[in-house]
Amino acid sequence: MNKIDIYTSATCPYCIKAKKLLTMLKLDFVEHNVDDNFETMCNELSSKYNKQIQTVPQIIINNHYIGGYTDLEAIYKSGELQKYLEK
């Protein structure tokens, strides 16, 4: 079973696009709304994945840091998304 976490904000259009893409692909995900703790999320994910994180959405699939919506869309269109998903 895949573990997909998406960190979002209620007003973010790219968050909505990312959730729509995951839903279209019939992939279950856990949404973490960070409107009340945005800075904490940025610091924690930056530290954990050694990336400078300053935006949402942030997408992690099976403990692999994917990035934001454009990163998710790119790996989907290239066919690379499958390598992050459990068989």
Secondary structure as the mmCIF struct_conf table of DSSP 4:
data_model
#
loop_
_struct_conf.conf_type_id
_struct_conf.id
_struct_conf.beg_label_comp_id
_struct_conf.beg_label_asym_id
_struct_conf.beg_label_seq_id
_struct_conf.end_label_comp_id
_struct_conf.end_label_asym_id
_struct_conf.end_label_seq_id
STRN STRN1 ILE A 4 THR A 8
TURN_TY1_P TURN_TY1_P1 ALA A 10 THR A 11
HELX_RH_AL_P HELX_RH_AL_P1 PRO A 13 MET A 24
TURN_TY1_P TURN_TY1_P2 LEU A 25 LYS A 26
STRN STRN2 VAL A 30 ASN A 33
TURN_TY1_P TURN_TY1_P3 ASP A 35 ASP A 36
BEND BEND1 ASN A 37 ASN A 37
HELX_RH_AL_P HELX_RH_AL_P2 PHE A 38 TYR A 49
TURN_TY1_P TURN_TY1_P4 ASN A 50 ASN A 50
BEND BEND2 LYS A 51 LYS A 51
BEND BEND3 THR A 55 VAL A 56
STRN STRN3 GLN A 58 ILE A 61
TURN_TY1_P TURN_TY1_P5 ASN A 62 ASN A 63
STRN STRN4 HIS A 64 GLY A 67
BEND BEND4 GLY A 68 GLY A 68
HELX_RH_AL_P HELX_RH_AL_P3 TYR A 69 SER A 78
TURN_TY1_P TURN_TY1_P6 GLY A 79 GLY A 79
HELX_RH_3T_P HELX_RH_3T_P1 GLU A 80 TYR A 84
BEND BEND5 LEU A 85 LEU A 85
#
